[in-house]
């Protein structure tokens, strides 16, 4: 009986850890991001992103980390012509999109949020 209880407890803990990881972090590999906003996550109060960006025209790249709260936006790539922006709307929707220029971008990022 005790071994069954331990097995159930261990299974429950593993399920909790898996659910926690799936709901609290994510990874995105986005290809040809352009002027249409790509939704990363909704229900965000604050998000921190680690990212790498590659402009498909030319060989420019960027990378780094950003932290955004609801209502914030930041340019994660800007070559003076083309701009790629990460944002969180006042309603808590995290997005990425080109906000100036005509280039498209491949983006690899991971994020954590609450």
C-alpha positions as CSV (number, residue, x, y, z in Angstrom):
1,X,0.0,0.0,0.0
2,X,2.8,2.4,0.9
3,X,4.6,1.7,-2.3
4,X,1.5,2.5,-4.3
5,X,1.1,5.8,-2.5
6,X,4.7,6.7,-3.2
7,X,4.3,5.8,-6.9
8,X,1.1,8.0,-7.1
9,X,2.9,10.9,-5.3
10,X,5.9,10.6,-7.7
11,X,3.7,10.5,-10.7
12,X,1.7,13.5,-9.5
13,X,5.0,15.5,-8.9
14,X,6.3,14.7,-12.3
15,X,3.0,15.7,-13.9
16,X,3.1,19.0,-12.0
17,X,6.6,19.7,-13.1
18,X,5.8,19.0,-16.7
19,X,2.7,21.2,-16.6
20,X,4.6,24.0,-14.9
21,X,7.4,23.9,-17.6
22,X,4.9,23.8,-20.4
23,X,2.9,26.8,-19.1
24,X,5.8,28.9,-17.9
25,X,8.3,28.8,-20.7
26,X,8.4,28.5,-24.5
27,X,10.6,28.5,-27.5
28,X,9.8,29.9,-30.9
29,X,11.6,29.4,-34.3
30,X,9.9,31.9,-36.6
31,X,10.7,32.2,-40.3
32,X,10.1,35.2,-42.6
33,X,8.6,37.4,-39.9
34,X,7.2,40.5,-41.7
35,X,4.6,43.2,-41.2
36,X,2.0,40.9,-39.8
37,X,2.2,40.5,-36.1
38,X,3.0,37.0,-34.8
39,X,1.5,36.3,-31.4
40,X,3.9,34.7,-29.0
41,X,1.6,34.4,-26.0
42,X,-1.5,36.0,-24.5
43,X,-2.2,36.6,-20.8
44,X,1.2,38.2,-20.2
45,X,1.9,40.7,-17.4
46,X,5.7,40.6,-17.9
47,X,7.8,38.6,-20.4
48,X,11.6,38.2,-20.7
49,X,12.9,37.1,-24.1
50,X,16.3,35.8,-25.2
51,X,16.5,36.1,-29.0
52,X,18.6,35.9,-32.1
53,X,17.4,37.7,-35.3
54,X,18.7,37.3,-38.9
55,X,17.6,39.7,-41.6
56,X,16.9,37.6,-44.8
57,X,18.0,40.3,-47.2
58,X,21.7,40.9,-46.5
59,X,23.6,39.4,-43.7
60,X,22.6,41.6,-40.7
61,X,21.8,40.0,-37.4
62,X,21.0,40.9,-33.8
63,X,20.5,39.2,-30.5
64,X,20.1,39.9,-26.8
65,X,17.5,39.8,-24.0
66,X,14.6,42.1,-23.3
67,X,12.0,42.4,-20.6
68,X,8.6,43.8,-21.4
69,X,5.6,44.6,-19.3
70,X,2.0,45.1,-20.6
71,X,2.0,48.3,-22.8
72,X,5.7,48.1,-23.6
73,X,7.5,47.6,-27.0
74,X,11.1,47.6,-28.0
75,X,13.0,47.3,-31.3
76,X,15.1,44.1,-31.2
77,X,16.5,44.8,-34.7
78,X,17.1,48.2,-36.3
79,X,19.5,48.8,-39.2
80,X,18.2,52.3,-39.9
81,X,15.7,51.0,-42.5
82,X,14.2,47.8,-41.3
83,X,12.9,47.5,-37.7
84,X,11.7,44.4,-35.9
85,X,9.7,45.1,-32.7
86,X,8.7,42.9,-29.8
87,X,5.7,44.2,-27.9
88,X,3.1,43.4,-25.2
89,X,-0.2,45.1,-25.6
90,X,-2.1,46.7,-22.7
91,X,-4.3,43.6,-22.8
92,X,-1.3,41.2,-22.3
93,X,-0.7,39.9,-25.8
94,X,3.0,39.4,-26.6
95,X,3.8,39.9,-30.3
96,X,6.7,40.3,-32.8
97,X,6.5,42.1,-36.1
98,X,8.4,44.3,-38.6
99,X,7.4,47.9,-37.9
100,X,9.4,49.6,-40.6
101,X,11.1,48.7,-43.9
102,X,10.5,45.7,-46.1
103,X,12.9,43.0,-45.0
104,X,11.7,39.8,-43.4
105,X,13.5,38.0,-40.5
106,X,14.2,34.6,-39.1
107,X,13.9,34.7,-35.3
108,X,14.9,32.2,-32.7
109,X,13.8,33.0,-29.2
110,X,12.9,31.6,-25.8
111,X,10.8,33.3,-23.2
112,X,9.5,33.2,-19.7
113,X,6.5,35.1,-18.4
114,X,4.0,35.7,-15.7
